[in-house]
Amino acid sequence: MNRVHLEPLTGTLGAIVHGLDLREPERLPWPELRAAWLRHRVLCFREQSLAPRELVAFARPLGTLTPAHPLVPGHPDAPEVLVLDSAAYELGVGRRAGKTSYNNQWHTDVTFTAEPPAGTALLAVQVPEAGGDTVWADLAVAYRQLSEGMQRYLEPLVAVHSARRVFGTTVNDEQGSRDERLRALAPACHPVVRVHPETGERGLFVNPTFTDHIEALPLAESDAVLAFLHAWIPSPDWSVRWRWRAGDVVLWDNRSTIHFATADYGDARRIMHRVTVAGDRPFGVTGAT
């Protein structure tokens, strides 16, 4: 079995994993990989070039895989794979006519569901010559750097996350069923401070894309608190930036990070394949919401 050779990217977040072939998941040292994933939160693998089904096979040992997206169909060869193509603007996925997608905003994947994904694996299929990087911020460090008073204030709070903040109500496909799927997605309530189910770490769990408001607070106070957190979380002091090459795979912990795909590549095309690992219902310092 292969060994894990790590090259940390920062002192707190991100590491390059050297010497592994992700096309052979049965030969990967999964206990070491999982430990590295939980510690560094973002693991980067160079020059993998996986087919859609190979990407699925790589991610499957991490847990049950979700469908590609609650509202977007998956790749024809692998229904678990979401295609993120900058040339196709669909439900906020991609860009068209000067529009940017929710991927070009800070977000944690699919927090508008009751059980957001535990992890995400993203493969670079086609990347621009320059630009199109992805940036992650560490939600656990962001929490730890707050004052004790602010931590205590936030810990009992619950936030409402909604798909309608991005997808609105005008999503219809040729089958006329996508709008029904959107209507069926009730807003999800999650603790503002989440306890990681595997490490026990506390971390912030809000994002400007899907977090709508904080329950039990006056709207003006909710808006002010979220505005502060959305400005606080993406600090360069606890962030890492990855410059993609075609064939790269990045695996990140969706429970303790937030990320942003830069839209700085003009008319060039950027195609990514994404799979997500099913998660559980987030719980906070005082328990489940």
C-alpha positions as CSV (number, residue, x, y, z in Angstrom):
1,M,0.0,0.0,0.0
2,N,1.2,3.5,-0.8
3,R,2.2,6.0,1.8
4,V,0.9,9.6,2.2
5,H,3.6,12.2,1.6
6,L,2.2,15.7,2.5
7,E,3.5,19.2,1.6
8,P,1.6,21.7,3.7
9,L,0.5,24.8,1.8
10,T,0.0,27.0,4.8
11,G,0.5,26.7,8.6
12,T,-3.1,25.9,9.1
13,L,-4.9,24.9,5.9
14,G,-4.2,22.8,2.8
15,A,-1.6,20.3,1.8
16,I,-0.4,18.7,-1.5
17,V,-0.4,14.9,-1.4
18,H,2.4,13.4,-3.4
19,G,2.9,10.0,-4.9
20,L,-0.6,8.6,-5.1
21,D,-2.5,7.4,-8.1
22,L,-6.2,8.1,-7.5
23,R,-7.2,5.7,-10.3
24,E,-6.3,2.8,-7.9
25,P,-8.5,3.6,-4.9
26,E,-8.2,0.1,-3.5
27,R,-4.4,0.7,-3.0
28,L,-4.7,4.1,-1.3
29,P,-3.9,4.4,2.4
30,W,-7.3,5.5,3.5
31,P,-6.8,5.8,7.3
32,E,-3.8,8.1,6.7
33,L,-5.7,10.0,4.0
34,R,-8.7,10.5,6.1
35,A,-6.5,11.7,9.0
36,A,-4.8,14.2,6.7
37,W,-8.1,15.3,5.3
38,L,-9.4,16.1,8.8
39,R,-6.2,17.8,9.8
40,H,-5.5,19.9,6.7
41,R,-9.2,20.2,5.5
42,V,-8.0,20.7,1.9
43,L,-6.0,18.0,0.1
44,C,-4.6,18.6,-3.4
45,F,-3.5,15.9,-5.8
46,R,-1.6,16.8,-9.0
47,E,-1.9,15.2,-12.5
48,Q,-4.7,12.6,-12.0
49,S,-6.9,13.1,-15.1
50,L,-9.8,10.9,-13.8
51,A,-12.7,9.9,-16.0
52,P,-16.1,10.6,-14.3
53,R,-16.5,7.0,-13.1
54,E,-12.9,7.0,-11.7
55,L,-13.7,10.2,-9.8
56,V,-16.7,8.5,-8.3
57,A,-14.6,5.4,-7.4
58,F,-12.0,7.5,-5.7
59,A,-14.5,9.4,-3.5
60,R,-16.7,6.4,-2.6
61,P,-14.5,5.1,0.3
62,L,-15.0,8.4,2.1
63,G,-18.7,7.6,2.5
64,T,-22.0,7.5,0.6
65,L,-22.0,9.8,-2.4
66,T,-24.9,12.1,-3.1
67,P,-26.6,12.8,-6.4
68,A,-24.8,15.4,-8.4
69,H,-27.0,18.3,-7.1
70,P,-30.5,18.7,-5.6
71,L,-31.5,20.7,-8.7
72,V,-29.1,19.9,-11.5
73,P,-28.8,16.5,-13.3
74,G,-25.4,14.7,-13.2
75,H,-23.0,13.6,-15.9
76,P,-24.5,11.0,-18.3
77,D,-21.7,8.5,-17.5
78,A,-21.9,9.1,-13.7
79,P,-25.0,10.6,-12.1
80,E,-23.0,11.5,-9.0
81,V,-20.8,13.9,-11.0
82,L,-21.9,17.6,-11.3
83,V,-20.4,19.3,-14.4
84,L,-19.4,22.9,-13.7
85,D,-18.9,24.4,-17.1
86,S,-18.3,28.2,-17.4
87,A,-19.8,28.1,-20.9
88,A,-23.2,26.9,-19.6
89,Y,-25.1,29.1,-17.2
90,E,-27.6,26.7,-15.5
91,L,-29.1,27.4,-12.1
92,G,-26.1,29.5,-11.3
93,V,-23.6,26.9,-12.4
94,G,-21.3,28.5,-15.0
95,R,-21.3,31.9,-16.6
96,R,-23.1,33.5,-19.5
97,A,-23.6,37.0,-20.8
98,G,-21.5,38.5,-18.1
99,K,-23.3,36.6,-15.3
100,T,-21.4,34.9,-12.6
101,S,-22.4,31.8,-10.7
102,Y,-22.7,31.1,-7.0
103,N,-19.4,29.3,-7.4
104,N,-17.9,32.8,-7.8
105,Q,-19.1,33.7,-4.3
106,W,-18.0,32.5,-0.9
107,H,-20.1,29.4,0.0
108,T,-20.1,26.0,1.6
109,D,-21.6,23.4,-0.7
110,V,-25.4,22.8,-0.5
111,T,-26.0,24.2,3.0
112,F,-29.6,24.8,2.0
113,T,-30.3,21.1,2.7
114,A,-30.9,19.5,6.1
115,E,-27.8,17.4,5.8
116,P,-25.1,19.2,3.8
117,P,-22.3,17.2,2.2
118,A,-19.4,16.2,4.5
119,G,-16.9,16.5,1.7
120,T,-16.3,17.5,-1.9
121,A,-13.9,16.2,-4.5
122,L,-13.3,18.5,-7.5
123,L,-11.5,17.5,-10.7
124,A,-10.1,20.1,-13.2
125,V,-11.0,18.9,-16.7
126,Q,-10.2,22.1,-18.6
127,V,-8.7,25.2,-17.1
128,P,-7.8,28.7,-18.4
129,E,-4.1,29.5,-19.1
130,A,-4.4,32.1,-16.3
131,G,-7.0,32.6,-13.6
132,G,-9.8,30.4,-12.3
133,D,-8.1,29.6,-9.0
134,T,-10.1,28.4,-6.0
135,V,-9.7,29.9,-2.5
136,W,-10.7,28.2,0.7
137,A,-11.0,29.6,4.2
138,D,-10.8,27.7,7.5
139,L,-14.1,28.0,9.5
140,A,-12.6,26.5,12.6
141,V,-9.7,29.0,12.8
142,A,-12.1,31.8,12.0
143,Y,-14.1,30.8,15.0
144,R,-11.1,30.4,17.3
145,Q,-9.8,33.9,16.4
146,L,-13.0,35.6,17.6
147,S,-13.1,37.0,21.1
148,E,-14.5,34.8,23.8
149,G,-17.5,37.2,24.2
150,M,-18.3,36.9,20.5
151,Q,-18.0,33.1,20.6
152,R,-20.4,32.9,23.5
153,Y,-22.8,35.2,21.7
154,L,-22.8,33.2,18.5
155,E,-22.8,29.6,20.0
156,P,-26.6,29.3,20.7
157,L,-27.7,31.0,17.5
158,V,-29.4,29.2,14.6
159,A,-29.3,30.4,11.0
160,V,-31.7,29.7,8.1
161,H,-30.2,28.6,4.8
162,S,-32.2,28.8,1.6
163,A,-31.7,27.7,-2.0
164,R,-34.0,30.6,-3.1
165,R,-31.3,33.1,-2.3
166,V,-29.4,31.9,-5.5
167,F,-31.9,29.9,-7.6
168,G,-35.0,32.1,-7.1
169,T,-38.2,30.8,-8.5
170,T,-37.5,30.8,-12.2
171,V,-35.9,27.4,-12.8
172,N,-37.8,25.3,-15.3
173,D,-36.4,22.7,-17.6
174,E,-37.8,21.0,-20.6
175,Q,-39.6,18.5,-18.3
176,G,-41.1,21.3,-16.3
177,S,-39.9,19.5,-13.1
178,R,-37.0,21.6,-11.8
179,D,-39.3,24.3,-10.4
180,E,-41.1,21.6,-8.4
181,R,-37.8,20.4,-7.0
182,L,-37.0,23.9,-5.9
183,R,-40.3,24.4,-4.2
184,A,-39.8,21.1,-2.4
185,L,-36.6,22.4,-0.8
186,A,-37.7,23.8,2.4
187,P,-35.2,26.2,4.1
188,A,-32.7,24.4,6.4
189,C,-31.8,25.5,9.9
190,H,-28.2,25.1,11.1
191,P,-26.2,26.3,14.1
192,V,-24.1,29.4,13.5
193,V,-21.3,27.6,15.4
194,R,-21.1,23.9,14.3
195,V,-19.3,21.1,16.2
196,H,-17.4,18.9,13.7
197,P,-18.8,15.4,14.1
198,E,-15.4,13.7,13.7
199,T,-12.9,16.1,15.3
200,G,-15.1,17.8,17.9
201,E,-13.8,21.2,16.7
202,R,-16.1,24.2,16.8
203,G,-16.3,26.3,13.6
204,L,-18.5,29.0,12.1
205,F,-21.1,27.6,9.7
206,V,-22.6,30.5,7.7
207,N,-22.0,31.7,4.2
208,P,-23.2,34.8,2.2
209,T,-24.6,32.6,-0.7
210,F,-27.1,30.4,1.2
211,T,-27.5,31.9,4.7
212,D,-30.6,34.0,4.8
213,H,-31.0,35.2,8.4
214,I,-30.4,34.2,12.0
215,E,-33.5,33.1,13.9
216,A,-34.7,34.9,17.1
217,L,-32.8,38.1,16.2
218,P,-34.4,41.3,14.9
219,L,-33.7,41.5,11.1
220,A,-31.4,44.5,11.5
221,E,-29.3,42.7,14.1
222,S,-29.3,39.5,12.0
223,D,-28.1,41.4,9.0
224,A,-25.4,43.2,11.0
225,V,-24.1,39.9,12.6
226,L,-24.0,38.1,9.2
227,A,-22.3,41.1,7.5
228,F,-19.6,41.0,10.2
229,L,-19.1,37.2,9.9
230,H,-19.1,37.2,6.1
231,A,-16.4,39.9,6.2
232,W,-14.5,38.1,9.0
233,I,-14.4,34.5,7.6
234,P,-12.4,34.9,4.4
235,S,-9.3,36.3,6.0
236,P,-6.0,35.7,4.2
237,D,-4.6,34.7,7.6
238,W,-6.5,31.4,7.5
239,S,-7.0,30.9,3.7
240,V,-5.3,29.0,1.0
241,R,-5.4,29.5,-2.8
242,W,-5.0,26.7,-5.4
243,R,-3.8,27.4,-9.0
244,W,-5.4,24.6,-11.0
245,R,-3.7,22.5,-13.7
246,A,-5.8,20.1,-15.9
247,G,-6.0,16.8,-14.1
248,D,-5.8,18.2,-10.6
249,V,-8.1,16.8,-7.9
250,V,-8.8,18.7,-4.7
251,L,-10.7,17.0,-1.8
252,W,-12.0,19.3,1.0
253,D,-13.9,19.0,4.2
254,N,-17.2,20.8,3.6
255,R,-18.0,20.9,7.3
256,S,-15.1,23.2,8.2
257,T,-14.3,25.2,5.1
258,I,-15.8,27.8,2.8
259,H,-14.6,28.4,-0.7
260,F,-14.7,30.8,-3.7
261,A,-13.9,30.2,-7.4
262,T,-12.4,33.2,-9.0
263,A,-14.0,34.5,-12.2
264,D,-10.9,36.3,-13.5
265,Y,-10.3,34.4,-16.7
266,G,-12.3,36.5,-19.3
267,D,-13.8,34.4,-22.1
268,A,-11.6,31.3,-21.5
269,R,-13.4,28.1,-20.6
270,R,-13.2,26.3,-17.3
271,I,-14.7,22.8,-16.8
272,M,-14.7,21.0,-13.5
273,H,-16.3,17.7,-12.3
274,R,-17.6,17.6,-8.7
275,V,-18.7,14.8,-6.4
276,T,-20.0,15.2,-2.9
277,V,-19.9,12.9,0.1
278,A,-23.1,12.7,2.1
279,G,-23.0,14.4,5.5
280,D,-25.2,14.4,8.6
281,R,-27.4,17.0,10.3
282,P,-25.1,19.7,11.7
283,F,-25.3,20.1,15.5
284,G,-24.0,23.0,17.6
285,V,-22.6,23.6,21.0
286,T,-26.1,23.1,22.6
287,G,-27.0,20.1,20.4
288,A,-29.0,19.6,17.2
289,T,-31.2,22.4,15.9
